[in-house]
Each structure stands twice: as C-alpha cells, then as structure tokens.
Amino acid sequence: MAVSEQPTGIDELLEHVRRGLDRVGPQEAYDIARAGGLLVDIRYAALRERDGLVPGALVVERNELEWRLDPQGSHRAPEATDHDLRVVVLCNEGYASSLAAASLRQLGLRHATDLIGGFQAWKAAGLPVAA
C-alpha cells in the first residue's frame, strides 16, 4: 500500500510560489510599465467598477489569463509579444496575483511577477487610477 502525500494548504502553496517570484511594490510596478512592461489586471468586473482601473493596464479575467498571455497561444492578446516581456499581475490585494504569476512562469514568461498588495496598494501609493 502506497503512502499518500499530505495535501498542501493554500498558505503553504502561496509561500512556495512566492519564493520563485521577484515581487514588486507599487512604484516599481509603475516604473516597469513606463519602461515598456505590461501590467495585467485580473480583478473581476465588480471590483474594477467599484474601485477604478489602472490606466494602461491590460484587463484579463483570471480564467483567461494563460490563454491571453501565452506568446505562442492561438488566443493571445496582441500585447503578449514574447517570453521576455516583463509582466506584473495585479489582483485586489496581492494573493491571487501571486498564483497567477507563477502560472505564467510555467508558460515560460520568465519575468512574470505580481504586485505586492495588489490594486489596493497601488491606489494607497497615490498612483494613477481611472474611474
């Protein structure tokens, strides 16, 4: 009889994937975008409508992220130009974005990361938000 592996809890999984990311703060995310990197907002519509948008960010629902950002994918967004693109994923508070960025890394987007604190940190830092 084989010994079963213990399930991984979400906190442990999050800690594990974050070790593989060079997470960035709001100002660094802003600077990356200004230097040609891509901010990707994966928040769901109700949050975007309530809190606003990051100007210039590509809005991609989380369930479509890998299809839209894979440079080799048949459903890729025009912004998904190559595997060296600097991508910063943002969610509302910086949790789901870590898992999303790790998934993009598995697709070969070696510079994918996420925004520490998500949109709420961006807004608190006084960075641009559009209604």
Number of C-alpha atoms within 10 A of each C-alpha: 3 4 5 6 6 6 7 9 8 9 9 11 11 16 12 13 15 18 10 13 18 11 19 18 15 23 15 13 25 20 11 17 17 12 10 11 20 22 26 25 25 24 23 14 13 9 13 19 11 9 16 16 20 22 12 15 17 16 19 20 15 17 10 12 21 20 17 20 25 20 22 14 12 9 13 17 16 9 13 19 13 13 19 14 18 21 26 26 34 33 25 21 16 19 18 18 26 27 21 23 30 23 17 23 18 12 17 15 22 17 18 28 29 31 31 22 20 24 28 17 19 23 17 10 12 10 14 13 14 10 10
